[in-house]
Structure formats: structure tokens, C-alpha cells
């Protein structure tokens, strides 16, 4: 903007410049009187001291509000501040900015979580993924039973989502053997199992694999205890095993009353708790409510740390209901279920999809007893959470998934506007994140 353009009506800068000038004048007069006129009465000195204080206060408010106005101008495109890669002196400097970006902790497991991570790493390298280890089905279940290790599947997916690898390496680690004794086993799971064999514990194995694959951020198992899931159904029956729960609800024609972990006092990793307390944003989901999200929250001290953290607490709702787990659930039902297990005060915002789907896709999912999760804004309001609606659907190979890039942008905008905007010490981070968001919109 040219100098004269700062004087246009509606810019909301002139008033703060004038107020700042007034504050400086009051400070100057106050200091001058107090220094040069030493023999006046106490009341006289108190008067000029008060003017000094008033001047500093006015100057503080002017600078703070002026910066907010400048930020608003940047967002509206009136003031262009570019942090284009070509104008940054070096790649090292850009990485330093990225490392100092928003501290984001994500909690969950399954495909939804790893999908979201692929989008989030565009905005910050300061990501910690806290991942469930209760999976006992498929290749993970086999390794868990044969080797006595924690379930590697969800951990592997999150590591690959945050890894800086070539497509061939990604394809290799996701490869599943099709024949023989290793049939349906993932090479990535075997890689992590080998790391576990040469490491002190599973956490150490995860960190070594992350180091080998140049992971952006950190991936942590929620606990090192041999955790298993139990579900109490509304018919009174109790079923053990993550892989058995959805199937048994369908067979028994009932629904889940409560999910439990065994052992009940499974301890959270200290690094996981530290990350939660230090976070700018804590994101729960997306993922299976009962078997991916809640198991993490039930681990000792995890829910408490989330409630006590000063971070934004965001729940990302699933797009579709899950047969055997969340049949007929609305977005508010997800929140109510979390509250019933770990209490209130754990969610501030709920990000939910409002985009419709094509009729043929709707029919396909209805045949599998799955439908869109309803975005019931009024019920969410009653629960004391702030709803954030967005079009989040991406269809891949006939399957509905979260759009990783758009979901990450929605989350980044939420963090930028509701966290960084009010912290004057982090104005550079705000501008950097704002620039990344604008670039993502243009791509």
C-alpha cells in the first residue's frame, strides 16, 4: 500500500496512530515534569506519574490494536506481505519458521488420522501424533500375538503420512504380501517389528523408524502397556478385542454402551503428556469413535492433560456412520459419547462435514448400513462447543474419505484465527501460516 492509501476511510489504522502519538506526548510531558521540577508537592508528582501510566497504557493499546488492523488488512488482501520461497534467503530459514509453527497434537488411529496428517504437515513440522495400540486384527494382530509387541499398524500409517520419502519407498512400506505365511502382512509392520527387536522398547523402535524415514514431527504410542479393548453392550454382554466389537454388535443386534481398556490404569507416555500441555491445538479424530479415539482418552492422565491444556481442543467428526459402532449417530452424538466416558471440558470446537454425496454413492453406503453423519448445529450449541462446518469429502476409488488438504486448511485457519491472532509475540508465525493458507488456496 502507498502512504496515502493508509489514510483512506475504513482502514482502521489512523486512529491508532493518533492514539499512539497521544500516548507518547503524555509520557514525554510526564517524564519532563518529574525530572525537571523536583520540588513540587506529592499530589503534583502523583498527577504527572498518573499521566505517565496513562500514556504507557494508551501506547500499549494503540500498538496492539494497530497490529490487529494490519493483520486484518493482510487477510483481506489490501496489504500484501509475501513470504514466497524465492524471497526467503535460505531453505534453512524456512525450516526454522516451520519448526516454530503451531504445536499441533493429534489423537486417534486408523485411516482418518493418517489422512489428516498428510495435509497438516504442509503447515507445520511441529506435529505430535498420539496413536492407539489396541488393534488386534489383521497383520497387526498376528504380530502382536506372535512377537508380543504392541500393535504396529496405526503407528506405521502415521509414520508414513509424516515421512519425507520417495513414492517407491512409501509403496514398499505399504506393500502387503499376497501368498505364503506372510499373506496379508504389511512390509511396514515387519520393518517396525524388526526395529522393536533391536530397540530397548516400542517407543524407541518408533523413534528409530521415524528417524530413518525423515519424519516431520513425532509419532508416539499412547502407552507402552499391553492394552486391549473391552466393550459393554446395551444388552449387558461384554466383548473383548478391538476387532470383535463392531462385528459382535451387529451379530447381537445391539449397540455399544461403554468402551473400556485393560489394564484400566494403563500409563500414558510422559512425552505424550508433555506434548498435550505444550500444544497450541489438540485434534481428536477423525477415526473410529469407540476403537480409535476413545481408547486414547481412557489412558491414565490423557483426558486430564487435555482438559488442563491451554490449547484449542478440536474434535473432527467422521463423515460417515460406522456399522457396529456409530449407527445413526449425529455429530453431537459423538460429543455426547466422549463426554459420557471422560467428562466435559475436553472439546471446544467440532469440525464436521456438510457436503452432500451423489445418489449412487449414497445407495452404495446404505447397503452397508452406513450414511452421512448429520451436522446438528443446535444440539452442538447446547453442548457448549463451537461448530465449524466445511465441505470435507473426497472420493477415492469409490470410497468416501476426508479431503486431507482442505481439512488441514480448515484446521490451520482455526488455529491462526483463534490462537495465534491474539498473541503479539507470535506475529511472524501468524503471517507465515496466513501465507501458507493463501498459497494452498491458489494451488
HUMOZI-V720380 format. One record per helix or strand of 3 or more residues. SS is the DSSP state (hx for helix, st for strand). FROM is the first residue (numbers start at 1). LEN is the number of residues. If there is no record, write none. Layout:
ss->SS from->FROM len->LEN
ss->SS from->FROM len->LEN
This chain:
ss->hx from->3 len->5
ss->hx from->14 len->23
ss->hx from->42 len->35
ss->hx from->85 len->3
ss->hx from->91 len->9
ss->st from->104 len->5
ss->hx from->110 len->11
ss->st from->127 len->5
ss->hx from->138 len->10
ss->hx from->153 len->10
ss->hx from->167 len->8
ss->hx from->180 len->3
ss->hx from->187 len->11
ss->hx from->202 len->11
ss->st from->218 len->4
ss->st from->228 len->6
ss->st from->238 len->3
ss->hx from->242 len->10
ss->st from->256 len->7
ss->hx from->270 len->9
ss->st from->281 len->4
ss->hx from->289 len->10
ss->hx from->302 len->7
ss->st from->312 len->5
ss->hx from->331 len->12
ss->st from->349 len->5
ss->hx from->359 len->9
ss->hx from->377 len->6
ss->st from->386 len->5
ss->st from->393 len->4
ss->st from->399 len->4
ss->hx from->404 len->15
ss->hx from->420 len->3
ss->hx from->424 len->19
